[in-house]
Amino acid sequence: MLAELACFEQKCRTRFPIGEAIYNCPNCGALLEVVFSEDSINVEAAKRTWRERRTCNQMLDQSGVWRYRELLPFDGHHHQVVSLREGNTPLLDAPRAARYGGLDRLTFKHQGFNPTGSFKDNGMTCGVTQAIRLGRKRVACVSTGNTSASMAAYASAAGLDSIVFIPHGNISYGKLAQALDYGARTLQVEANFDQILALVRILADRLGIYLLNSINPFRIEGQKSIIFEMMDQRDWNPPDWIVLPGGNLGNTSAFGKALRELRDFGFIRKMPRLAVIQAEGAAPFFDFVRTGGAFRSVPEPRTLATAIRIGDPVSWPKALHEVTVSCGVVERVTEQEIADAKAIVGQCGIGCEPASAATLAGIRKLTVSGIMSESDDVIAVLTGNVLKDPDYIYRYHTGQLKDPDGNAIAPQYGNQPVVVPNDPEAIARMLGE
Ligand code: F0G
């Protein structure tokens, strides 16, 4: 499909060629989005093609992103695709989590099954492919960890140099280790995510480095495939709700755009409601939607769910649009609620990183308040793998986890490891022989 970039601001809507390396509208400064010039697609043929591609061994077809390439803006550039066979993430039933959340049934779409362990891979395959298309040699991002891990991997796979900027001391070791191992030049800056993003934007312009944060509209395009694949896996039956954690709000923007496109082209008839969950200490979007008025950032965001420790989310105008269009809601949850919900996801044999567990904590609140009903059909998106932040898990289960104010988090679903002597008698007695 023919595609262009368009200013997201409704009063401007200026269009730009798809091959222009811009992240904001040069006229008004607003965010950019990809728009397609065609308004129809053969829906039944596309559904059949996408299903058939699942059994094909070609790289493009095996990717859970590029399989849906008819709805991505890369026509004529498929030979430049950089893929690590991302996507293909499962839908998992989680009865225990459903009970905890106050639902009859709950399904997780687990993006932690991706090559670098988070949903960022869905977007990064497109972002790095766009860098190749533009002939760029260096890419950069600021990250709370997952974007940097993903960018480092895809850049190295493509033979590009990558530079990651991360907040010093506020990213999990699992993610930092990935960036190092995948070969990114890793700069730990003494500032928070929002401050570093401002810094990186200046440097990217000055040094001609291609920026791969979620302000990059091609990342958003790739992340749409999470929804395409989800609907394909459900035979195009949308759920009542899709629940996701909100940080920089790129994923919320991508999910909403994907749902609108699927509805407008005729793949789905009903629009699921988006429920965006933020951590209490980093909840500017929640505050904004709840109280109205001007958007106010949180100067010093705080949460142990470091992935969503963001006080000034760049994509809030897009996210607001998508939450509004989908009749969605925004909720916030405490550190204790995130930690307990995370343990419950673990008890389902599924596991996830702390930010992802905000979804289940949010569902529990939304059913208690009656916004979500017990019988609703709900899919929660687990954004990151359980092994991203083992330190958090160990501390929770051993009663050592403290919130950012230094208050202890109670291990209500804790599972302490037990030290035993090297003695079969003693161990058998202990295990209740
Ligand atoms: N969950 C995880 C595991 C994340 O890594 C992120 C964002 C989010 C949720 C929030 O998604 O920003 O689209 O609202 N991580 C970014 C990073 C910011 O740098 O890795 P969002």
Residues whose N, C-alpha, C, O or C-beta is under 5 A from the ligand:
A	BS01	F0G	V142 S143 T144 G145 N146 T147 S148 P245 G246 G247 N248 L249 G250 N251 T252 A307 A355 S356 T383 G384
